[in-house]
């Protein structure tokens, strides 16, 4: 079975693909407004502030090298960073935008986005939840997307689906705590340990 590429009209948006700088790894950071982040979980994120694009420093990838499921390759696609609960603590998580999600990947493991030029026929481009990893503020860098119609379109799609993305990311982490990480998933506990060891 192959999965079709989503039509851009499905998102109610027009897009013109353009090049984006030098291909530095990118990301989207989510932080709820003051007072909105409570134990009630993702459902309390009504009126959340728009996500912003960030990059992840090479120092982070040097720190966590060794996880074969972590997307460490050069020109890593966009990353979504959200504030989520994991093992009793709220953390920032980077969730890679994966250009080639295989057609047999369960649909609850990703949020589909318009295809990139590098997306192969039959694959999907999307926010790939099982590839998420914890990140701290010190490893996040500002990244400019002004002038890129494609990434501005992705920004609008993500902003319009913030509540759903946060909820689905949180649901994935909750499943990891209950059942353990699934096949092909990043070892979140290992990275948490490495980040905690820096303090």
Phi, psi and omega in degrees: 000135178248153179252133182283156174283137181291140175287142180296333179296339178295337181264359180067027185223154172255148182219142174239117183289132177224163177286154182235092173055222185256015177077020178297140178308139185236170178197168177240127182256132175245128171224124180292153177297158181305130179093346183272343185266093182237179180292352179293341175090196186302332181297344182271006186270029177299138179070027182298147177292151180300149175287155177234153182279133175226169171243161179251129185288153178296332179303324179295314181294328175294322181294319190257010183304148180120343177269110184293340180271349179284132184280091186260354187295156178299151182064035176305132181296181181304155181231138174258129179246123181233158179266110188228163176269135173211121181051047173082005181224144177275135182221159169278138177234137173262128181240106186300145167270110187263124184289331187228077175276124185298151183295340181268004178288129179304139185293343178277003178262000180203161174247116187289141178230166176303145183295150171268165176301335182270359180286123182285153176303135180088348179258169178240153171255132180188178177278111190263100189299321185287353176262007182292154178212150179289150182215151175250164184301327184295340181261002180264137180233151178290143177223130182271133177241004181303134177093352178259107181298323182295309183287333174293324176294315177301320179301316180294320179297314181295315179300323181285348182235024184305311184299316180295316181297314179299316181297318182288325175296315180296320179298322178296315179297322178298320178295322178299319180293322182282318193243353186089165184285144180283171177300141178073009180270153175291145178279090184296318182299321179297315182290323175303316179298319179295319179291320179294329181291344179281342186283000000 
